[in-house]
Structures are given as C-alpha cells and as structure tokens.
Amino acid sequence: MILFPKFFKSLNYAFQGLGMLLKENNFRIHLLIFGFGLLFGWFFDISVTEWLFVILGNGLAIASEGFNSAIEAVVDLASPDFHPLAKKAKDIAAGSVWITAMASMICHIIIFLPKIINFVESLL
Ligand SMILES: Nc1ncnc2c1ncn2[C@@H]1O[C@H](COP(=O)(O)OP(=O)(O)OP(=O)(O)O)[C@@H](O)[C@H]1O
C-alpha cells in the first residue's frame, strides 16, 4: 500500500534539510558555481547533451556536499572529542566531495573553454 501522507511528511523533512544546507558556506559556494554554469550555458546556447553534463555535474557535487554535512553531523554526535576514526570519516567525506567537484569542473572546462576561446577570438 502506498501511503501518500507519509510521503509528504518525508518531503517536508527533506525540505527542512535543504533549509539547513542553505545556511552552510560550502553549500552556498556550490550553488553559486551552479548559477554560473546555468548563466554560461544560457549565454553560449549549449546543446542538450552539454546541459545534461552541467546539471548532472553540479547536482553530483551539490548532493555530495549534502552527504558530507550529514556525515559531519553524525560524527560530531558520535564523537565530540578527538578520535582518529572521526577524523578518517570526516576527511574521507570531504575528499569525496572534492572528487565530485573536480569531475564537475572538468566537465565544465571541456564544455565551456573552447566556447570561451572562440568568443574571445571573435572579439579580437
Ligand atoms: N571529533 C574529531 N576527531 C578527530 N578529528 C576531527 C574531529 N572533528 C573534526 N576533526 C578534524 O577537523 C577537520 C575539520 O572538521 P570540522 O568539523 O570543522 O569540519 P569542516 O570541514 O571545517 O566543516 P564545517 O565548517 O562545515 O563544519 C576534519 O576534517 C577532521 O580532520
């Protein structure tokens, strides 16, 4: 049986989580980068495939930042004092965010760099 009230309750909690993430500095930076991706995509009139990479690349980086924040909260709860495993969990989570951010950045470079070069050359 599908319970729609339960689904909407979960959705409400998810939006509460998004509200918490919006207060975080790193999350805001990812959103800003996404904003630039959308702006550049519109300006250079990129193809559907290129839009998919811009949206998926940023979505992956933004979502991994969220997972990172969730892991940090759980680690702080479980281990408020210094512990090598707490350090390991936080550092690996942060490192994983960097992997997604770098992958997204490479996608953006592949898509936008040739277009930026063409645009600059057209101005000269
Ligand atoms: N309980 C702990 N035990 C061991 N090392 C920790 C612990 N808490 C934090 N650290 C170390 O300090 C680093 C920074 O932790 P912190 O919780 O300040 O996260 P942050 O990356 O600054 O994120 P934010 O500013 O969003 O909280 C971690 O990556 C980890 O190396």
PDBQT file of the ligand as one rigid body, heavy atoms in Angstrom, charges set to zero:
ROOT
HETATM    1  N1  LIG A 201      35.977  14.530  16.525  1.00  0.00    +0.000 N 
HETATM    2  C1  LIG A 201      37.041  14.671  15.726  1.00  0.00    +0.000 A 
HETATM    3  N2  LIG A 201      38.078  13.811  15.845  1.00  0.00    +0.000 NA
HETATM    4  C2  LIG A 201      39.151  13.916  15.040  1.00  0.00    +0.000 A 
HETATM    5  N3  LIG A 201      39.321  14.858  14.083  1.00  0.00    +0.000 NA
HETATM    6  C3  LIG A 201      38.323  15.728  13.910  1.00  0.00    +0.000 A 
HETATM    7  C4  LIG A 201      37.136  15.701  14.712  1.00  0.00    +0.000 A 
HETATM    8  N4  LIG A 201      36.315  16.707  14.316  1.00  0.00    +0.000 NA
HETATM    9  C5  LIG A 201      36.959  17.321  13.306  1.00  0.00    +0.000 A 
HETATM   10  N5  LIG A 201      38.163  16.757  13.051  1.00  0.00    +0.000 N 
HETATM   11  C6  LIG A 201      39.139  17.163  12.022  1.00  0.00    +0.000 C 
HETATM   12  O1  LIG A 201      38.988  18.560  11.751  1.00  0.00    +0.000 OA
HETATM   13  C7  LIG A 201      38.605  18.747  10.371  1.00  0.00    +0.000 C 
HETATM   14  C8  LIG A 201      37.586  19.863  10.285  1.00  0.00    +0.000 C 
HETATM   15  O2  LIG A 201      36.441  19.447  10.972  1.00  0.00    +0.000 OA
HETATM   16  P1  LIG A 201      35.112  20.307  11.025  1.00  0.00    +0.000 P 
HETATM   17  O3  LIG A 201      34.092  19.566  11.786  1.00  0.00    +0.000 OA
HETATM   18  O4  LIG A 201      35.427  21.684  11.485  1.00  0.00    +0.000 OA
HETATM   19  O5  LIG A 201      34.681  20.293   9.516  1.00  0.00    +0.000 OA
HETATM   20  P2  LIG A 201      34.825  21.372   8.386  1.00  0.00    +0.000 P 
HETATM   21  O6  LIG A 201      35.430  20.668   7.204  1.00  0.00    +0.000 OA
HETATM   22  O7  LIG A 201      35.521  22.595   8.873  1.00  0.00    +0.000 OA
HETATM   23  O8  LIG A 201      33.308  21.647   8.028  1.00  0.00    +0.000 OA
HETATM   24  P3  LIG A 201      32.278  22.708   8.603  1.00  0.00    +0.000 P 
HETATM   25  O9  LIG A 201      32.994  24.037   8.675  1.00  0.00    +0.000 OA
HETATM   26  O10 LIG A 201      31.204  22.671   7.578  1.00  0.00    +0.000 OA
HETATM   27  O11 LIG A 201      31.844  22.182   9.937  1.00  0.00    +0.000 OA
HETATM   28  C9  LIG A 201      38.070  17.392   9.921  1.00  0.00    +0.000 C 
HETATM   29  O12 LIG A 201      38.187  17.216   8.527  1.00  0.00    +0.000 OA
HETATM   30  C10 LIG A 201      38.936  16.431  10.716  1.00  0.00    +0.000 C 
HETATM   31  O13 LIG A 201      40.192  16.262  10.083  1.00  0.00    +0.000 OA
ENDROOT
TORSDOF 0
